[in-house]
Amino acid sequence: MSTTTVSTTTTPYVPHKGALRLVGGSSSKEGRLEVFLHGQWGTVCQNKWGKRDARIACRQLGLPSRHAIAYRGNRAPKSPFGPGTGTIWLDQLRCRGTERKLISCHGDTDGRNNCNHSQDVGLRCH
């Protein structure tokens, strides 16, 4: 009797540029918003962050977006999801409401910002 050894390799999942995730929430529909750029996850600053931006993020995540809540870091409504770490990738976003991805919105989408992690945005999709 002979045996055959089969080896398999698993390629790790690498998110695509501009992928979003929610971190620190009590469900998959809420949390601190993080974006994947230049090979690493980072955060979004509260400057100009609002309901329109939150709706686009929820839609991009495949979640309900009609009544999205945009939490603004340390400004009302304050984010209950805590600060992130790493690079703050997005700042001064001004979405029109028709974009398919958050990184398509006008603003600083390359890590330029005047923020700190107490200003990281949060999101609740419903």
Salt bridges, closest charged atoms under 4 A:
GLU30 OE1 - ARG124 NE 2.59
GLU34 OE1 - ARG21 NH2 2.80
GLU34 OE2 - ARG32 NH2 3.09
GLU99 OE2 - ARG96 NH1 3.71
ASP108 OD1 - ARG112 NH2 3.64
ASP110 OD2 - ARG112 NE 3.10
ASP120 OD2 - HIS117 ND1 2.82
